[in-house]
Amino acid sequence: MKKLSKNKKLKVVSLFSGCGGLDLGFINQGFEVIWSNDFFPDAVETYKYNIGHHINGKDITKVKSSEIPDSFDVLLGGFPCQGFSIANIKRSMEDERNFLYREMLRIVKDKRPAFFLAENVKGLLSMHQGEIIKMIVKDFEELGYKVDYKLLNSADYGVPQQRERVAILGNRLGVPNIFPKPTHGPKLKPYVTVQKATGHLADAWISYNPQKIKGKTVHNHIARTNVQDTFWGRKNEVNQHDVCDYLKMWRNKKGISTKKVDEHFGYKHTAGHWFRKDNNSGSIPNPDDWWKLKKLLGFDNKFDKKVTELELKEIKFEQSLRINNWDRPSDTITATGPEIHPNKKRRMSVRECAIIQTFPEDFVFSGSLGNMYKQIGNAVPVLMAEQIAKSIKKSTLDYYETIPKTNRGNRK
Ligand SMILES: C[S@@+](CC[C@H](N)C(=O)[O-])C[C@H]1O[C@@H](n2cnc3c(N)ncnc32)[C@H](O)[C@@H]1O
C-alpha cells in the first residue's frame, strides 16, 4: 500500500487527458502530473507543447498496468461513454471491452491511488434510467473506495460558460469526498460574461499567425467563416402533429417499438422524437431518414412529397442560427461546431473558445482547425478543474487531521 504524500506535491496519473484541460487545473493547484495518456495525436501534440512530454499516445486498452508508474496519489480520467450502448448493456454489463471506464477501474484496482476523479457528461446520470451511474459507483465501491458524484456547472466557478458535467470522486482514505462550492451566481460573484472574457478579440483580424493585440501575443485566433445565410429547407408547409400521428399509426401496424426504431437507425433517442408531440419536442425526419423509415415501416406515399422536397431558403440570421451569448456566460462549447460570434462575420475563434474554456492565452493548440475546436470542446474548463483539485487537497488535509499518525496511508 502506497503512502499518501504529505508536504510533497500530490502526484497525478491522468487517463483520457486530451489536450490537458483537467491536468492543467491540477497543475495550477500544485499537483504534479507524472504520466498521462490519450490516443488523439493532435491533442498529444498540444499537450506536449504546453504541459509536458510525460504523455503517451497509446490506446489505453493496449496499455498494461505495469507500464504505468506505481506511486501516485490521484488518478484522473474523463472516460468517454460511447461504450454504454443499449446493445452492450443487454449483452453483458460485465465483460464489454468498450466500456472505457473499465480501464479506469482496472488502473484504480491495480494501483490503488488515494483518490480518483472521473469526469463525464450530464447524460451519464440518466443513461439507462440511472443504471449506468449506479453500476459505476458500485464497481468502485467494491474496490474499497468511498464514492460520490455531483453535477457541477462551470459557470458557478467563474468560467464564462454554462457547462454541466458530472464529477465522480472516490477515495480509499475514508474521508468525505468534497465538491467545490459555487463562487459565482445569484448572491455570489456575478457570472463572467462572454464579452468580459473575449471582448478584446471581437474586432481583431483572424489569423493563423500569432498576433499582438493590446500588447499581448495572441495565438490561434482563427475561425471558421462559413456563416451562411441560406439553408436547405422544406419546400412545403407540413404539420409535425399530422406526420407524427401518421408515423405512429404505421409503427403500430408494423408492431415495432420506438426503441427498435432507434436501434435500427443507431440513434440513442433521436428517432423517438418522430413519434412524439408532447411539449412540442417532436420533429419530422429529414429526407434520408424518411426513406429509410419508409423501408422499415412500409408506409404509403401520403407525406413523401411534403416531407422530402427541399429548396434553398434565405434565413434570417439572428433568428435561425445560434449566436454566442455576449452579456451572459456562453452556452456549452462543443467538440463539433463553434457558435457564431456576435459580430456575425465568423464563428467563435479557436482562441475565443479556448478562453471560454479558461485556457490561458499562451496555451497553443496544434492540428487542423477542426481538430483544435475538438480538443477544446472536449476539455474540462481549467478553472473548474482547479476548484476540484482544491477540494481534493482539502480532503487530504482532513485526512491528516483525523487519522492518527501511525495509520496514515494504510487505510484500505
Ligand atoms: C472528453 S476527452 C477528455 C478531455 C480532457 N479531460 C481535458 O480536460 O482536456 C476524452 C478523451 O479520451 C480519448 N480517448 C478515447 N478513447 C481512448 C482510448 N481507447 N485510449 C486513449 N484515449 C482515448 C479521446 O481522444 C479524448 O481526447
The ligand as an SDF file (V2000), in Angstrom:
LIG
                    3D

 27 29  0  0  0  0  0  0  0  0999 V2000
  -13.5860   14.1000  -23.0170 C   0  0  0  0  0  0  0  0  0  0  0  0
  -11.9990   13.9490  -23.6780 S   0  0  0  0  0  0  0  0  0  0  0  0
  -11.0060   14.2910  -22.2680 C   0  0  0  0  0  0  0  0  0  0  0  0
  -10.5850   15.7270  -22.1660 C   0  0  0  0  0  0  0  0  0  0  0  0
   -9.6270   16.0420  -21.0570 C   0  0  0  0  0  0  0  0  0  0  0  0
  -10.0440   15.5250  -19.7740 N   0  0  0  0  0  0  0  0  0  0  0  0
   -9.3850   17.5540  -20.9300 C   0  0  0  0  0  0  0  0  0  0  0  0
   -9.7580   18.1220  -19.9270 O   0  0  0  0  0  0  0  0  0  0  0  0
   -8.8190   18.1460  -21.8720 O   0  0  0  0  0  0  0  0  0  0  0  0
  -11.8220   12.2040  -23.8450 C   0  0  0  0  0  0  0  0  0  0  0  0
  -10.5150   11.7780  -24.4740 C   0  0  0  0  0  0  0  0  0  0  0  0
  -10.4410   10.3650  -24.4560 O   0  0  0  0  0  0  0  0  0  0  0  0
   -9.6020    9.9780  -25.5300 C   0  0  0  0  0  0  0  0  0  0  0  0
   -9.7750    8.5340  -25.7810 N   0  0  0  0  0  0  0  0  0  0  0  0
  -10.9210    7.9270  -26.1890 C   0  0  0  0  0  0  0  0  0  0  0  0
  -10.7080    6.5870  -26.2870 N   0  0  0  0  0  0  0  0  0  0  0  0
   -9.4160    6.3620  -25.9290 C   0  0  0  0  0  0  0  0  0  0  0  0
   -8.6110    5.1970  -25.8370 C   0  0  0  0  0  0  0  0  0  0  0  0
   -9.1180    3.9970  -26.1210 N   0  0  0  0  0  0  0  0  0  0  0  0
   -7.3330    5.3350  -25.4600 N   0  0  0  0  0  0  0  0  0  0  0  0
   -6.8070    6.5600  -25.1770 C   0  0  0  0  0  0  0  0  0  0  0  0
   -7.5310    7.6990  -25.2440 N   0  0  0  0  0  0  0  0  0  0  0  0
   -8.8200    7.6150  -25.6080 C   0  0  0  0  0  0  0  0  0  0  0  0
  -10.0610   10.8870  -26.6660 C   0  0  0  0  0  0  0  0  0  0  0  0
   -9.0480   11.0070  -27.6430 O   0  0  0  0  0  0  0  0  0  0  0  0
  -10.3390   12.2020  -25.9230 C   0  0  0  0  0  0  0  0  0  0  0  0
   -9.2620   13.0910  -26.0320 O   0  0  0  0  0  0  0  0  0  0  0  0
  1  2  1  0
  2  3  1  0
  2 10  1  0
  3  4  1  0
  4  5  1  0
  5  6  1  0
  5  7  1  0
  7  8  2  0
  7  9  1  0
 10 11  1  0
 11 12  1  0
 11 26  1  0
 12 13  1  0
 13 14  1  0
 13 24  1  0
 14 15  1  0
 14 23  1  0
 15 16  2  0
 16 17  1  0
 17 18  1  0
 17 23  2  0
 18 19  1  0
 18 20  2  0
 20 21  1  0
 21 22  2  0
 22 23  1  0
 24 25  1  0
 24 26  1  0
 26 27  1  0
M  CHG  2   2   1   9  -1
M  END
$$$$
